[in-house]
Amino acid sequence: MWYEAHNTYEGAEQDIEEFVRQWALKQLLDKYNYPREWLGEKLQIEEPVKIGSSEKEADIWSYVKI
């Protein structure tokens, strides 16, 4: 994650999509208390998803039932 690598969000805004993705992940982990161990397991980044007959990538995909 950008913040963990740089200890700041400064510079991340140059790539707004990545900035928003990192912000959303931070919210899931810090505000909603998703366990960090879920990263790569129940929380996937850029996960291929089928939409109709085409395949796209979801920025963040959760395998967690709420």
N, C-alpha and C positions, 0 to 999 in steps of 0.2 A: 504494500500500500504506500502511496506517495508520502503520507504524513509520517509513517514509521521510518521510511527511508531517509527523509529530509528533516524530520522533526519540525516541519512547518508546512503550510499550504502554499507559501510563496513560490511562484513559478508554475504551479499546477494549472493556474487559470489560462496559460497559453494553450493548453489542450483541454478545452472546456468539457468535452465528453468524458475524458478521464477524470477531471476534477469532480464532476457530478457523480460519476460511478464511485469514486473514493469517498465522497461525502455520504452517499447513500449507504455504503458498506459500514462506514463509521457510525451512522445512525443505528443501523441494525445491531451492531456490536455493543455500542455504548448506551444508547437510549433505550433500546428494546431488549438488551441483555442476551442477545444471541451468543452462544459460546464460540470463542475463536477457533475451537477445534472443528467447528462445522465448516470453516472455509476449506474448500476443495472437496468436501464430503456432501453435506446437505446444502451448502451455499456454493453455487458454481458461477464462475465468471465467463462471459462470452460462450454460453452453452448453446449448441445448435438446437433449434426448435422448428417443428414443422408447422407451417401456417398455410392451410389449404394444400395446394399442390407444390408449394415452394418451401425452401428451407431458409431460415434467417438465423441470426444470432441474438439471443437475449443477453443484455448487458449483465444482469444479475438474475439467477434462477434459483428458486428455493424448493427443496424437496421436503419442506417442513409443512405438515398439516396444522392449520391453526384452528 
